[in-house]
Amino acid sequence: MLRTGAQYRDSLKDGRNIWIDGEKVKDVATHPAFKPIVDIRARIYDMAHEAKTKEVMAYRDEKSGQENCIGYKLPHTQEDWHAKRRAIDTVMRDIKGYAVRVGDETVGEMWSLYDGRDVLNEVDPQFSKNIEHHIQHVLDSDTFHVSANTDPKGDRSKRPQDQDPDMLLHLVKETDAGIIVRGAKYETAAAYANQAFVKPTIANWGDDKLSDYALGFICDMGSPGLKHICRSGFTGRAPADDYPLSNRADEVDTLLIFDDVFVPWENVLFHRHTRAAAYIRGTLHRYSAYPYTLRLLYIADMMLGAAAFNAKQTGLDAQPAVREKLALLIQYREMINAHLTAAITMSQPSPGGLLMPNQSLLYTGRHAAINQLPMMMQLARELCGGQICVTPSKATFDNPEIKPWMDKYYTVNEFWQADDRRRLLAFARDLLNSDRAGHMVTFELFAQSPPFAHLNHIYMNFDMSSALDYVKDCAGLSERVMDQWKKK
């Protein structure tokens, strides 16, 4: 089925325990800190029912005959990936901003486990069946699925067993019906999602084949014993006219406390088996890195558009030095676009029979996009100029006593009147200079693991054989040197 926005809002009324700024939240769908992002997620659901966007947002399954969300469809062809990109583009343009955690970018993590069914079968064939069931369940129910990864970690120089064991999520007890877990995780969007794929972040179990910390399972976000402790929101800190992105699309992050939470066996995807845990850590972003990196394309477009408008309105875009800086922003934008396009054009069959983006190209593009983001933001600041940090609020522009002065000094020409000028500066300030802008940089740097881990993914997924073979021939080396490399 395809959910409606109203059905999604109703699904959040499950008695979940949420706190923000010391307040216990009664209704997450209407609370001021959460309502804007809940409205965005509800809007995405409704878009799958509207005549204008339905064909882009949904598809009809050939086997079941039912309509499903295109973002949750298992990818078997390049067209499946092109369809996903069209859907994301439609969403971003409709919500007039960007949102990272809405489900399509996290469901791919379960597809990685789908590829690892042979590994799961080594532990228990039931776990392999569980992942197939849950992938189908997400399709059938159109549930809002997120991912819980990062732990509080504690003292990382010590093993979890040598400090407070709750720093990392761990097994407390096994029962005939399931397992009981305790610990904590961080997850963006958990407070207003339906379920999360919970898995380990740190593989610090050494050579142990079994570990109480090697757990992967699906958890209902309204489970008894689960507590959501959220960071302060950006929504409402300042008027929406002055900070449009902060008030429109703040994706609230949550510290999830698992206080002896029960997980039924049918929701357990791997259990104490360190090889399965290591496998999912190594392949976790095989699919999800694509929609995640695609989000960075929209950040690039927003920076480029804000900078280009600021340069054009005063005629500075005619100056070679300004064009050079705009060209660097264009280059950044097109670099992301090129890697995304090439990753699908050069896509690869996955071990489980799906079609995955070319791993080397995808991971290379992701790292480049994230690594260059802070530099590109500074470049956009330079092009927008100092007025993004000194422009008064909309209330100042609206005050009848001083409005004539504001209109006079913020009107540039017949095309750019004071109101449009103020709106552009407010948008650029929120995008580049606000609390949310600083949060965005840190989030993008670490949301899919830190940059050093991205580099490791690049190394592990690049086929070195062509370069090595070329050098072997050019240098006249023996075949023995290639044999040594293959043994490594």
N, C-alpha and C positions, 0 to 999 in steps of 0.2 A: 504494500500500500504506500501511497504518498501522504505524508502527514500534512496537516494545515498548521498555520501559525498558532491558532487557538488550541489545537490538540497538543502542540509542543508546550505552550504555556501551562496547560492543565497537567502535563506530565511532571512538572516541577513541584507540584503540590503533593509531595510524598513524605512530608514530615522531616525533611533533611535539616541537619543542624549546622547553621551558618552564622558566623560572626564577622563583623567588619567594624573597625574603629571602636571596639569594646561593646558594640550593640549586637544583640541577637536578632537576626533577620526573620521576620514573620513570613514574608512573601517575596521571594527573590525576583519574581517577574515584575513586581511593582515598586520594589525598593529603588530610590533615586540613584544609587551607585551602580545598580545592575540593569535597570530598565532599558537604557539605550542599547546596550549590546544584546539583551534578550530580544528587543524589538528587531534588531538586525537579523538575528537567527530566525525569528518568526517570519520575517520578511522573505528570507531565503526559502523557507518552506512554502510560503504562499506563492512565490514566483513559479513554482513547479505546477501550479494549478491555473495560472493566468494565461489566456490565449496568446498574449504577446511574447511570453517567455517560456511557455511550457515545452515547446519542441527542443529548446536548448538545455533546459534544466532536467528533463526526464527522458526515459526511454521505455519501451515496452519489451519485457522479457519474452523471448521466443518460446521458452518451455512453459512458463507459468501463465503467460498471457497478461500478467499484471504490470502496472507502471511502477518504475523504480527510479530512485535518484541516480543521476548520471555519475556523480562523484563517487558513489559507492560501488559502481560496476567494476568487476574484475577486468583488468585490461588484457585483451587477447590480440588486438590489432592496433596499428598506428592510428587508425581512425578513432578508436576508443580514447586514446590520449588527446587527439585533436578536439574531440567532443568535450573532454574534461576542461581543456584550456578555454574553449568557447564559453562554457558555463561559468568558470571563474571570472572571465572578463565581463560577462553579463552581470554578475553579482557586484563586482567592484564598481562598475559604472552606475549601477542602480543605487547602491548605498552611499555613493559620493565620498569614498574614502577607501580604507582597506581593513580587512579583518583576517587574522592568521588562523585562529583556532575556531573553525566552524564544522569540522568533521571530515571533510574530504582529504585534508592533509594528514590526518592521523589514522584513518582506516587502513592506509597502505602498510602500516606496521604489522597488521594482522596478515596481510598478504605475504609478508616476509616469512611469517611462521607457516603459512600455507606451503611455501616453497621448502620449508624444513620439516615436512611431515615424516621423512625417513628418520630424522634425528629424534623426533617425538616418539616414533614407534619403538625406538630402542628403549625408551623409558616405560611407556605404556601405550598401546594402540588406542586406548580411549582418549588420550590427549590429542591425537591426530584427528579423531572424530570430533572432538570438542571444537577445534579451531574451524573445521569445515562448517559445523553447526552455527558458530557465532558469526562467521562471515555471511552466511545465509540469513541469520537473524537480523543483522544490521540492514541488509537489503529489504527483507520482508517488513520490518518494523519502522524503517526510516529513522532510527534512533540517533540522537546526537552523541556521537562516540568521540572521546578524547583519549589522551595518553598520559599516564603518570610515570615520570622517570626519575627526576632528581631527588636525592635524599638530603636531609640536613648534614649528613656525613660525619660530623663530630671531629675527633682527632684522627686525621688520616694517616698519621704515623703508626697508629695502633690498629690491630685487628678488631673487628666489631665485638668479638668475644672478650676482649681485654678492656672494654669500656662499657658505658651504658649500651646494652644491646639494642635498645629501641632506636638508636640513631639511624640504623638501617632497617628497613622492613624485613621481618623474619617470621618464620613459622613458630607458633606457640604450641599447637596441638593438632593432632589428626583425629578425626572421628569417622564413623561409618558414613556420615552424610557429607563430610567435607573437611576443610581445614580452618583453623583459627589463626589470624595473623595480627601482628602488632608492630608499630613503628610509625614512620611518617614519610610523606612524599610531597613534592611541590608539583602543581599542575595548573596551567593557565586554563580558564574556562570551566573548571570542575564544578564550581558552585551552581552553574546553570546548564550543565550537561546532564545526560542521562546515565552514561556509563563510561568507565575508563579501562584501558588496557594497562595494567600495572606490571612493572618489570624492574629488574635490578639495574642500577647504573654502574656500580663499582664491582668489578670482578676480582675481589680480594679474598677468594677462598683457596688460593694456592693450588696445590696439586690434588686437593680433595675432589673425589668424584661426586660426593653428595654434600650439600650444604643447606642449612636452614634458611640461608639468605638468597638462594637461587630459586626464586619463585616468579611465576608469570600467571596472571589470572585476569578475568573480567570482573570488575566490581561495580555494582549498582551504586550510584552517587547518593542514594537515599538509604543505604544500608545502616541498620542499627549499629551503634558504636563508632560510626564514621563521623568525624567532625571537620568542618570547613572553616579555617581561620584565614581570612582574606586580607591582603594588603589594602591600604587606603586607596580609594579610587581617585581618578583625575576628574571624573564627572562632578560638576557642581562646585569645583574650587573657584572658578571664575566664570563670568557670563559666557554663554555659548557663542554670542556674536564676536567675542574677543578670542575665544579658544574653540573653534568649531570642531576640530578633530578630537580634542580631549573630551569634549562633551558628547560626541557622536559615537565614537568607536573605541572606548576604553575596554580592553579585554582583561578583566580582573584576574589576578593570580592568587592561588590558594595554597596554603599549607594544609595538606590532608593528614589528619591524625587518625590512624587505624588503632582504635582502642579495643582490642580483642574482637575484630570484625570476622564474622563467619562467611566463608566462601564455599558454596556447594561444589562438589566434585565436577559437575558438568560445566562449571565456569573456570576450572583450573586448566591452564594450557601447558604448563610444565611445572614440575614440583621437585625441588631439591637436586635436580640433575644439572650439574655445573656445565656439562657440554651443551645442553639445550640452551642454558642461559647465555653462554659465551657465543653460541651461534646467533641468537637473536640480537645480541649487542653488536656483532660484526655485520649483520645484514639489515638492521632495524630501519635504516633510511633508504633502502634500495628503491622504494617507490615514493615514499613520502617526501624525499628531498626535491622531487619535481614540483609539486604544488607549493612547497615552502619557498623554493627559489623563485618561482613565478610571482609570489607576493612581493619579492624584492624588486621585480620589474615595475610594479605599480608605485613603489616608493621612488624609484628612479624617475618615473614619469611625472610624479608630483613635484619633485625637486627641479626637474628640467622645465616643466611648465611654469612654475612660480618664478624661476630665474629668468626665463625667456620673456615672460610678461613684464617683469620689472625692467629688463633692459630695453624692450621695445617701446614702452610708453614714454621714455625720455630720449629715445633715439640713440642710446648707447650701443645698440646692436650693430650699428654701422662701424664701430671701432674695431680694428683687427684684434686688439688685446681681449676685448669682451667676446668676440666671436670664437677666439681660441678657447676661452674658458667654457663657453657654451658647447663647443665641439667636444671637450673632454667629458661633459655630462652626457652628450649624445653617445660618445664612444662607450661610456659606462653602461648606458641603457642598452645599446645594441650588443655589447658583449654578453650581457645576461640573455638577451633575446636569441643570440646566435647559439649559445650553449644549450638553451632549452630546445631550440629547433633541431639542432644537430643530434641531441640526445634521443629524440624520437625518430628522426630520419635514420639514425644508425642504431636503432633499438635492438635488443638482444632477447632471445628466448630465456626464460628463467628456469631454474631447476624443477619448478613445479608445473611447468607448461604454460605460464603466463608470458606476457611480453613486457619486459622491463626497459626503462630508458637506458641508453648506453651508460654504463656505470662510470667509466673513466671521464667521459665528457660531462656528465651530470655533476659529479663530485668536484671536478675542476671548476666548473661554472659556479657552483655554490660557494666554494671557498673564495674565489675571486670577487664575487658579488658582496659577500660579507666583509671580507678583508678591506675592500676599498670604500665601504659605506661611510665611515667617519670622514675620510678625505673628501668624498663627494659632497657630503653635507657642508663641510667648511667651504668648498668651492661655491656651492649654492648660496651660502650666507654672503660671501663676497659679492656675488652678482646681484643679490637682493638689496644690499646696501645697509647702512646703519639704521635706517628708519624702522626696520623690523624690531629694534630694541628700544626705540624712543617714542613710538606712536601712541597717543592716548587711547583710551577705551571708547567704545561706541557711545556710552553715556555722555562723554565729553562732546562728541560730534553732534549729539541730539539736543544739547542744552541750548535753548533759543538765544541766550545772552551772548554765547561765544561761538555759536554755529557759523556766523558769517566769516569769522577768522579761520575756522577749521576748513570751511569750503574754499576759502581763498588760497590757503597754503597747501592744501592737498589736492586741488584740481590741477592736473598737468596740462591738459589740452582738451579739445572738443571731444576726443574719444574717451579720455580718462577723467571722469568727474570724481569728486572727493569720496563719494560713497564706494565706488568700485575700487579706488585706490586704497581706502581703509580696509575693505574686505580682503584684498590681495595681501596686504601687509599683515593682517591678523592671521590669515591662513599660513603664510610663510613663517611667521613667528611661532605658531603652534607646531608646524612641521619641523622646524630647525632649532628653535631656541627654548622651548617650554620644558617643564618637568617631564611631560610625556615624550618629548623628543629625545631627552637623555635616556629615559627608560627604554625607548625604542631601540637605540643603539646597543645597549647592553643586552636587551632581549634578543635582537637579531644575532648578536655575536655568540650567544650561548644557548639559544632555544633548541637547536639541534645538535648540542654538544659543542665544546669550545673549538676554536680554530685549529689548535694542534691536532685534535682528533680528526678534523676534516682533512688535514694533510695526510694523516695515517690512512684514511679511506682512499685518498688519491693514490698513495703508494701501493696499497694492497689491491687496487682494482685496475692498475695500469699494466698492460701486457708489455713487458720489457724485452721480449724475445726479438722483436724486429730491430730495435736499436742495437742490441747486443750482437745479433747476427751480422748486421751491417758493419759494425766496428771489427768484428772477428775477420770478416773478409778484407776490409780495408787495411787492417794491420797484419794480415797473414797469420792469424792465430790458429792453433790447432783446435780440433773438435773437443779436446779434453776440457777446455775452459768453459764451453757450453754445458758439458756434463756436470761440472762442479756447480754451475748456477742452477741447473734443474734439480740437483739434489737438495739445494737450500730450500 
